[in-house]
Amino acid sequence: MKNLKLITAFALLALFSFTSCQDEIDTDNGENPNTNTADSQTASNLERVSMYDGSFDDFLDGVSCSSILLPVTATVNGTQVTIVSEADYQQVIDIMAQFNDDSDEVQLQFPLTIQLNNYTELVVTSQSQYNLVAQACQAVEQIAEDAISCVEVNYPITILNYNLNLEQTGSVVIESNQQLYAYINNLSDDTLFAVNYPITATISGETATTIASDLELQVQINDCLGLEGAQEEAEENAQQLEQLLVNGVYQIESFVDTSVDTASDYAEFTIDFANDMTLVAENIINATVQDVQGTYQVTSQTEVYLELNFAGNTSFSLLNHQWEVTSYNNTSISLQSTTNAAITLVLTQI
């Protein structure tokens, strides 16, 4: 029997038992030389794809291998919040979004119950116990045994069973992620299996794709994990950019539109980005010139974007674009308009 891959050090947890009927199917349809063992790559892929994904509340618990079962009470940046339903998550998000240069702190109120990515539930009575869960999650992430959330199998699917002589012994209809996870983890050493392709899966929450083989499943997983990696890197870069903006004061080094640089129009101004996503352009030469107020937002997909919105000034309104951040360092930020690649902007820290 394949060993269960539990994500915590609590050895008493065991996966619930799972039984399913194995129906005889047409022999011609069932012939499949691509049979897999419990320790095969395909088994690992199916296990990770079918794990319970606890990443949706990471902003609250910081642990992607589990989620907190509601209700729960937490203190977020000094404010106590009781979360009864997923709609209440917005309270936490709003508190965290007030400032972009602070270190968000969440203190959970114990005891609480979490659901692990092997579908078991665990009552956690202290922060030290919870730390064990977080450490175990980090360990499985490092060895790529955590849940894969970017490939969502569209059920039902059929799995064909074989003995070691490659003789088909039956089939199992799988109706859910939880059933698939249990099936893979209850495979015996003398059982081989094959997915009855084609199946369909939703990739990265958007595209319904037909998958015709184990190899195609592996390709889809590799591709979407690569996309997730790029998105995570972009998110980290966006956070770094926010810190640079808030911690510095900037001037416009160049503003090029249709090969014409009009940076001289802004030479007397500095731009100060506040941690509440507001900004102000101040004339440092002539104090009688009115400040220009505005807002900004840093977002990311696979790239980092900076959106500027100045109000009440014709010259600064020309900067109101969503800009792609093409490069940045501690002293300079280079931007390109997402709607017109011929428009570029360079901000230099003073």
C-alpha positions in Angstrom: 0.0 0.0 0.0 1.3 3.4 -0.9 2.3 5.5 2.1 0.1 8.5 2.7 1.9 11.8 2.2 0.6 13.8 5.2 1.6 17.4 5.4 2.0 17.6 9.1 4.0 15.8 11.8 0.8 14.5 13.4 1.3 10.9 12.7 -2.1 9.8 14.1 -3.9 11.4 11.1 -5.0 8.8 8.6 -6.8 9.1 5.3 -10.4 8.0 5.4 -11.2 4.8 3.8 -12.5 4.8 0.2 -14.3 2.1 -1.7 -15.6 2.1 -5.2 -17.2 -0.4 -7.5 -15.0 -1.8 -10.3 -17.1 -2.6 -13.3 -16.2 -4.8 -16.2 -15.8 -2.8 -19.4 -15.3 -3.6 -23.0 -11.9 -5.3 -23.5 -11.0 -3.3 -26.7 -11.7 0.0 -24.9 -9.7 -1.1 -21.9 -6.5 -2.3 -23.6 -3.8 0.2 -22.6 -0.1 -0.6 -22.4 0.6 2.7 -20.6 -0.1 1.3 -17.1 1.2 3.0 -14.0 2.3 1.9 -10.5 1.5 3.7 -7.3 5.0 5.2 -7.4 4.8 6.4 -11.0 5.0 10.0 -12.2 1.4 9.8 -13.3 0.3 8.7 -9.9 2.2 11.6 -8.4 0.7 14.0 -10.9 -2.9 12.8 -10.2 -2.3 12.9 -6.4 -1.1 16.5 -6.5 -3.8 17.6 -8.9 -6.5 16.1 -6.6 -5.2 17.3 -3.3 -7.3 19.7 -1.3 -6.0 23.2 -2.2 -5.8 25.4 0.9 -4.1 28.3 -0.8 -7.3 30.5 -1.2 -6.9 31.9 2.4 -3.1 32.3 2.4 -3.6 36.0 3.1 -5.0 34.9 6.4 -3.0 31.8 7.4 0.1 31.9 5.2 -0.1 28.1 4.7 -1.0 26.9 1.3 -1.3 23.2 2.3 -4.3 23.8 4.6 -7.2 26.2 5.1 -8.9 27.4 8.3 -12.4 26.2 8.7 -14.8 29.0 9.6 -15.7 30.6 11.9 -12.4 31.9 13.2 -11.4 35.1 15.1 -8.1 36.8 14.2 -6.4 40.1 15.1 -5.2 41.7 11.8 -2.8 44.6 12.2 -4.2 45.3 15.6 -7.9 45.0 14.6 -9.9 42.0 15.8 -12.0 40.4 13.1 -14.5 37.5 13.3 -14.7 35.7 10.0 -18.0 33.7 9.8 -18.1 33.2 6.0 -15.8 33.7 3.0 -17.5 37.0 2.4 -15.8 38.2 5.6 -12.4 37.7 4.0 -12.8 41.1 2.5 -12.5 42.7 5.9 -9.0 41.2 6.3 -8.0 42.2 2.8 -9.2 45.8 3.3 -7.2 46.1 6.5 -4.1 44.8 4.9 -4.5 47.0 1.9 -4.6 50.3 3.9 -0.8 50.7 3.6 1.7 49.1 1.2 4.8 49.6 3.2 3.8 47.8 6.5 4.3 44.3 7.6 0.9 42.7 7.9 0.5 40.8 11.1 -2.3 38.2 11.7 -2.7 36.7 15.2 -5.1 33.7 15.1 -7.3 32.9 18.1 -7.0 29.2 19.2 -8.3 26.6 19.2 -9.3 26.4 15.5 -9.8 23.7 13.0 -8.0 23.3 9.7 -8.5 21.1 6.7 -5.3 19.5 5.4 -4.6 18.8 1.8 -5.2 15.1 2.3 -8.8 16.1 3.3 -8.5 15.4 7.0 -9.4 17.9 9.6 -7.2 18.8 12.5 -8.0 20.8 15.7 -5.0 23.1 16.5 -4.9 24.4 20.0 -1.8 26.6 20.0 0.5 28.7 17.8 3.3 26.2 18.3 1.2 23.4 16.9 0.2 25.7 14.0 3.9 26.4 13.4 4.5 22.7 12.9 1.8 22.6 10.1 3.5 25.6 8.4 6.9 24.0 8.6 5.6 20.7 7.2 4.0 22.6 4.4 7.2 24.4 3.5 8.9 21.0 3.4 6.5 19.4 0.9 6.6 22.6 -1.2 10.4 22.4 -1.4 10.3 18.8 -2.7 7.4 19.5 -5.1 4.8 17.3 -3.3 2.3 20.0 -2.6 -1.0 20.5 -4.4 -1.2 21.6 -8.0 -4.1 24.0 -8.3 -3.6 25.2 -11.9 -4.9 21.9 -13.5 -8.5 21.2 -12.5 -9.8 17.8 -13.8 -13.3 17.9 -15.1 -15.1 14.9 -13.7 -16.2 12.2 -14.1 -13.2 10.3 -15.3 -12.6 6.6 -15.6 -9.5 4.8 -14.4 -8.7 1.3 -15.6 -7.3 -1.3 -13.3 -4.7 -4.0 -14.3 -2.9 -6.8 -12.6 0.9 -7.3 -12.9 0.3 -9.4 -16.0 -1.2 -6.3 -17.7 -4.6 -8.0 -17.6 -7.5 -5.6 -17.1 -9.3 -6.4 -13.9 -12.0 -3.6 -13.9 -12.5 0.1 -13.8 -13.4 2.9 -11.4 -15.4 6.0 -12.1 -14.0 9.0 -10.3 -16.4 11.8 -9.5 -14.3 14.3 -7.5 -10.9 15.4 -6.4 -11.3 13.7 -3.0 -12.2 10.4 -4.6 -9.2 10.6 -7.0 -6.9 11.4 -4.1 -8.2 8.5 -2.1 -7.9 6.1 -5.1 -4.3 7.0 -5.7 -3.3 6.7 -2.0 -5.0 3.3 -1.7 -3.4 1.6 -4.6 -1.8 -1.7 -3.7 1.6 -2.9 -4.9 0.0 -5.5 -7.1 -2.3 -3.1 -8.9 -1.5 -1.1 -12.1 -3.8 1.6 -13.5 -4.3 3.7 -16.5 -6.4 6.8 -17.1 -9.1 6.2 -19.7 -8.2 9.1 -22.0 -9.2 11.5 -23.3 -10.2 13.6 -20.3 -10.8 17.3 -20.1 -9.2 19.8 -17.6 -9.4 23.5 -16.9 -6.0 25.0 -17.1 -5.1 28.0 -14.9 -8.8 28.7 -14.2 -9.5 29.7 -17.8 -9.0 27.2 -20.6 -10.8 23.9 -21.0 -8.3 21.5 -22.6 -8.6 17.9 -23.8 -5.8 15.7 -22.5 -5.2 12.5 -24.4 -2.3 10.8 -22.6 -0.1 10.8 -19.5 2.5 12.8 -21.4 0.0 15.5 -22.3 -1.0 15.7 -18.6 2.6 16.2 -17.7 3.1 18.9 -20.3 0.0 20.8 -19.1 1.3 20.6 -15.5 4.7 21.8 -16.5 3.3 24.7 -18.5 0.9 25.9 -15.8 3.5 25.6 -13.0 5.9 27.6 -15.1 3.2 30.3 -15.5 2.5 30.2 -11.7 6.2 30.7 -11.1 6.3 33.7 -13.4 3.3 35.2 -11.6 4.8 34.6 -8.2 8.1 36.3 -9.3 6.1 39.2 -10.7 4.2 39.6 -7.5 7.4 39.7 -5.5 8.9 42.3 -7.9 5.7 44.3 -7.5 6.1 44.3 -3.7 9.7 45.4 -4.1 8.7 48.2 -6.4 6.1 49.5 -4.0 8.8 49.7 -1.3 11.1 51.7 -3.6 8.3 54.1 -4.5 7.3 54.8 -0.9 10.8 55.1 0.4 12.0 57.6 -2.3 11.2 60.9 -4.0 11.3 60.9 -7.8 11.8 63.2 -10.7 10.9 62.6 -14.4 14.1 61.9 -16.2 12.4 61.3 -19.5 8.9 61.3 -21.0 8.9 60.2 -24.6 5.9 60.3 -26.8 6.3 59.7 -30.6 10.1 60.2 -30.3 9.7 63.6 -28.5 11.0 63.9 -25.0 9.1 66.4 -22.9 10.7 65.7 -19.5 11.7 69.4 -19.3 8.0 70.3 -18.7 8.3 68.5 -15.4 11.9 69.6 -14.4 10.7 71.7 -11.5 8.6 68.9 -9.9 9.2 66.0 -7.6 6.8 63.1 -7.2 6.2 61.6 -3.8 4.5 58.3 -3.5 2.7 57.7 -0.1 2.0 54.4 1.5 -1.8 54.8 1.1 -1.6 54.7 -2.7 -1.8 58.5 -3.1 0.9 60.6 -4.7 1.7 64.3 -5.0 3.8 66.2 -7.5 5.3 69.3 -5.9 7.0 72.2 -7.5 10.3 72.6 -5.7 11.3 75.8 -7.5 8.2 77.9 -7.2 6.2 77.4 -4.0 3.2 79.3 -5.3 2.5 76.6 -7.9 -0.3 74.3 -6.7 0.6 70.7 -5.9 -0.8 68.1 -8.2 -2.6 65.3 -6.4 -3.1 61.8 -7.7 -3.2 58.1 -6.9 -1.2 55.1 -8.1 -1.5 51.3 -8.1 1.1 48.6 -8.5 -0.2 45.3 -9.9 1.3 42.2 -11.5 0.4 39.3 -13.8 3.5 37.8 -15.3 4.9 41.4 -15.6 4.7 44.3 -13.1 2.5 47.3 -13.9 2.3 50.8 -12.4 -0.9 52.8 -13.0 -0.7 56.6 -12.5 -3.8 58.9 -12.1 -3.1 62.6 -11.7 -6.0 65.0 -11.4 -6.5 68.7 -12.2 -3.3 69.3 -14.3 -3.1 69.0 -18.0 0.6 68.2 -18.2 0.5 65.6 -15.5 -2.7 64.1 -16.9 -0.5 63.0 -19.9 1.2 60.6 -17.5 -2.1 58.8 -16.7 -1.4 55.4 -18.2 -1.1 51.9 -17.1 2.7 51.4 -17.4 4.6 48.2 -17.8 7.7 48.2 -15.6 10.4 47.3 -18.1 13.2 47.6 -15.5 13.9 49.0 -12.1 16.6 49.4 -9.5 17.3 51.5 -6.4 17.6 54.7 -8.4 15.6 54.4 -11.6 12.3 53.0 -12.8 11.7 52.5 -16.6 8.1 52.3 -17.8 6.4 51.7 -21.1 2.7 52.4 -21.8 0.6 49.2 -22.2 -1.5 50.9 -24.8 1.2 52.5 -26.9 4.7 51.1 -26.8 6.1 54.4 -28.3 5.3 56.2 -25.0 7.9 55.7 -22.3 8.6 57.2 -18.9 11.7 57.1 -16.7 11.5 58.1 -13.0 14.8 58.8 -11.2 15.1 58.8 -7.4 16.6 62.0 -6.0 
